[in-house]
Amino acid sequence: MKKLFIGNLAASTKENDLQTLFSEFGTVRSCKLVMDVFSGECKGFGFIEMEGHEARAAIAGLNGRDFNGKSIKVNFETPRPKRGRR
């Protein structure tokens, strides 16, 4: 199972729209958009989980593609570095 990062999403993006887009390349195991607490709109990025070969196909087919008026960025998730204690 691979986790993909999807960036540069339009604020009007819904999880169903994203899941439908990625399902062209295989089975979407999970879909999570990061939403703004106050406005309820998408913050511009989200995460999708797919099998490895399907994830690679999705990256090749969707990275840079126009979706809801914006050119989306699709790549494997890279863990954020741990931050030290303050």
PAKOL-639816 format. One record per residue (C-alpha): residue in three letters; x, z, y. Coordinates in steps of 0.001 Angstrom, whole numbers, plus 500000, padded with zeros to 6 digits. Layout:
# PAKOL-639816
ALAXZY;...
# end
This chain:
# PAKOL-639816
MET500000500000500000;LYS501396498983503388;LYS500281500192506794;LEU500172497617509579;PHE500290498250513315;ILE498066495994515411;GLY498776495978519144;ASN497549494323522334;LEU493892494580521336;ALA491091494115523872;ALA489248497274524952;SER486008495855523527;THR487455495566519981;LYS485442497249517206;GLU486675498318513743;ASN484261495893512045;ASP485700492955514029;LEU489246493883513067;GLN488347494443509420;THR486636491045509253;LEU489674489339510777;PHE492123490918508317;SER489870490426505285;GLU490750486698505461;PHE494122487718503958;GLY492988490258501356;THR491268493572500805;VAL491408495979503732;ARG491817499494502306;SER491419501289505633;CYS490977500419509298;LYS491497502804512220;LEU491333501938515904;VAL492706504412518410;MET489875505123520840;ASP489834506614524335;VAL488042509961524260;PHE486312509527527609;SER485351505844527701;GLY484885505302523962;GLU486800502012524200;CYS489786500899522155;LYS493129502005523619;GLY494673498688522628;PHE496053499401519178;GLY495099500352515660;PHE496195500490512032;ILE495188498639508858;GLU496178499396505267;MET496501496554502749;GLU498464495745499589;GLY502052494584500206;HIS501709490846499577;GLU498400490715501478;ALA499947492620504395;ARG502851490156504604;ALA500388487245504593;ALA498349488916507370;ILE501460489386509518;ALA502473485746509038;GLY498969484485509796;LEU497878486789512617;ASN500926487833514657;GLY500595486109518037;ARG497095484802517295;ASP494386484952519962;PHE491749487604519197;ASN489048488545521735;GLY491007486803524493;LYS494370488507523834;SER497414487549521795;ILE497644490325519179;LYS500845491747517724;VAL500867492516514000;ASN503760494146512133;PHE504555496893509657;GLU504126500389511027;THR507388502096511888;PRO507263505888511960;ARG507852507441515351;PRO511027509511515614;LYS510533513242515361;ARG510644515034518672;GLY512579518247519061;ARG511040521590519905;ARG510779522535523536;
# end
